[in-house]
Amino acid sequence: MADDDDELKLETRVGLPDALRVLLEELPRAGWEAHPGFHGLARFWMQRHMLFRQIMDALTEEAELRLDAQVSADRLGARVNRLGGMLMSTLHEHHSIEDTVYFPKMQVMEPRLLRGFTMLDKDHHALDEWLNRFADASAGVVNTPSRDTTWVFHSELERLGPLLERHLRDEEDLVVPVILRTGLQ
């Protein structure tokens, strides 16, 4: 069982195990947008995830510009305050709705993916720890701007980014096929 847990742990997972790819094989990613059920909840889900990716990209770019002395500490602080706050609040809201509304419904609709929804819930808890580190690093950039606090912030982005991307991709690969197959709205 420990190997199973390691296979699903966010920090070590390299993708969905084959047993959780059953619907993805029936409804591959390449055909999602053409599917008649895509326009609605599935599209909205993908748009929210794209927003998270765009914010992470923008924050990374701003931190790199600051490290290269191409933008002021004030500008970075303002961007981190606005975009970092948006990332934190929208991610927490998104995860809360998933955990309390959508995942329970999807588990009933697709019980063979229960292990996957349990994995996603665990991801949310793991991401909370990383988001707390991100929040601390963001506060440093906003409240005590320096090259050191910018480096710490950039380092936290580099740690959080791949974990968030792994989670978003795996969640999409589980959730969107369920939505397309069941017509959930």
C-alpha positions in Angstrom: 0.0 0.0 0.0 2.9 2.4 0.7 3.9 2.1 -3.0 0.3 3.1 -3.9 0.5 6.1 -1.7 3.9 7.2 -3.1 2.5 6.8 -6.7 -0.3 9.2 -5.8 1.6 11.7 -3.7 1.7 15.1 -5.3 5.4 15.7 -4.6 6.4 12.5 -6.3 3.6 11.8 -8.8 4.6 12.0 -12.5 1.1 11.6 -13.9 -2.1 9.6 -13.4 -1.7 5.9 -12.9 -3.2 3.8 -15.6 -6.1 2.7 -13.5 -7.2 6.4 -13.2 -6.8 7.1 -16.9 -9.8 4.9 -18.0 -12.1 7.8 -18.9 -9.2 9.8 -20.4 -8.6 6.9 -22.8 -12.3 7.0 -23.8 -12.3 10.8 -24.1 -8.7 12.0 -24.9 -7.7 15.6 -24.2 -7.3 16.4 -27.9 -11.1 16.0 -28.5 -12.4 17.8 -25.5 -13.1 21.2 -27.1 -15.0 19.5 -30.0 -17.2 17.5 -27.7 -20.7 18.9 -27.4 -20.6 18.7 -23.6 -17.5 20.9 -23.4 -19.2 24.2 -23.5 -20.3 24.8 -19.9 -18.8 23.4 -16.8 -15.8 21.7 -18.6 -14.9 24.9 -20.4 -15.3 26.9 -17.1 -13.1 24.4 -15.3 -10.3 24.7 -17.9 -10.6 28.5 -17.9 -10.1 28.7 -14.1 -7.1 26.5 -14.4 -5.7 28.7 -17.2 -6.1 31.7 -14.9 -4.0 30.0 -12.2 -1.3 29.2 -14.8 -1.3 32.8 -16.1 -1.0 34.3 -12.7 1.9 32.0 -11.9 3.6 32.9 -15.2 3.1 36.7 -14.5 4.5 36.4 -11.0 7.5 34.5 -12.2 8.2 37.0 -14.9 7.9 39.9 -12.5 10.2 38.3 -10.0 12.8 37.6 -12.7 12.5 41.2 -14.0 13.1 42.4 -10.5 16.1 40.1 -10.0 17.5 41.6 -13.3 16.8 45.1 -11.9 14.4 45.8 -14.7 11.5 46.8 -12.5 11.3 48.5 -9.1 10.8 46.8 -5.8 7.6 48.9 -5.5 6.2 47.5 -8.8 7.0 43.9 -7.8 5.4 44.5 -4.4 2.3 45.9 -6.0 2.0 43.0 -8.5 2.7 40.4 -5.9 0.1 41.9 -3.6 -2.5 42.0 -6.3 -1.8 38.8 -8.2 -0.6 36.8 -5.3 -3.7 37.6 -3.4 -5.8 36.7 -6.3 -4.0 33.4 -6.8 -4.5 32.5 -3.1 -8.1 33.5 -2.8 -9.3 32.0 -6.1 -7.4 28.7 -5.6 -8.8 28.3 -2.1 -12.3 29.1 -3.3 -11.9 26.7 -6.3 -10.6 23.9 -4.1 -13.3 24.4 -1.5 -16.1 24.1 -4.2 -14.4 21.1 -5.7 -14.1 19.3 -2.3 -17.6 20.1 -1.1 -19.7 20.1 -4.2 -18.2 18.6 -7.4 -15.9 15.8 -6.2 -18.7 14.1 -4.0 -21.1 14.2 -7.0 -18.4 12.9 -9.4 -17.5 10.0 -7.0 -21.1 8.8 -7.2 -21.2 9.2 -11.0 -17.8 7.4 -11.5 -17.1 5.2 -8.4 -14.2 3.6 -10.2 -12.3 6.9 -9.9 -12.8 7.2 -6.2 -9.1 6.8 -5.6 -8.4 9.7 -8.0 -10.8 12.0 -6.2 -9.2 11.1 -2.9 -5.8 11.9 -4.5 -7.1 15.3 -5.6 -8.4 16.1 -2.1 -5.0 15.1 -0.6 -3.4 17.4 -3.3 -5.4 20.3 -2.0 -4.1 19.7 1.5 -0.6 19.4 0.3 -0.9 22.6 -1.8 -2.2 24.5 1.3 1.2 24.0 2.9 3.0 25.2 -0.3 0.6 28.2 -0.5 1.4 29.1 3.0 5.1 29.2 2.1 4.2 31.3 -1.0 2.2 33.7 1.2 5.1 34.1 3.6 7.5 34.8 0.7 4.9 37.2 -0.8 4.7 39.1 2.4 8.5 39.5 2.4 8.5 41.0 -1.1 5.6 43.4 -0.2 6.6 44.4 3.4 10.5 44.3 3.3 11.5 44.4 -0.4 15.1 43.4 -1.0 17.1 41.2 -3.4 17.0 38.5 -0.7 13.2 38.6 -0.3 12.8 38.6 -4.1 15.1 35.5 -4.3 13.1 33.7 -1.7 9.8 34.6 -3.5 11.2 33.4 -6.8 12.4 30.2 -5.2 9.0 29.5 -3.8 7.4 30.1 -7.2 9.8 27.6 -8.7 8.8 25.0 -6.0 5.1 25.7 -6.2 4.8 25.9 -10.0 5.5 22.3 -10.9 3.3 21.0 -8.0 0.4 23.2 -9.0 0.8 22.2 -12.7 0.9 18.5 -11.8 -2.2 18.9 -9.8 -4.1 21.0 -12.4 -3.2 18.6 -15.2 -4.2 15.4 -13.3 -7.4 17.1 -12.1 -8.3 18.0 -15.7 -7.6 14.5 -16.8 -9.9 13.1 -14.2 -12.6 15.7 -14.1 -13.2 16.9 -17.6 -13.9 13.3 -19.0 -16.4 12.8 -16.1 -18.1 16.1 -17.1 -18.2 15.1 -20.8 -19.4 11.6 -20.1 -22.1 12.5 -17.6 -23.2 15.9 -18.8 -22.7 17.3 -15.3 -23.3 21.1 -15.1 
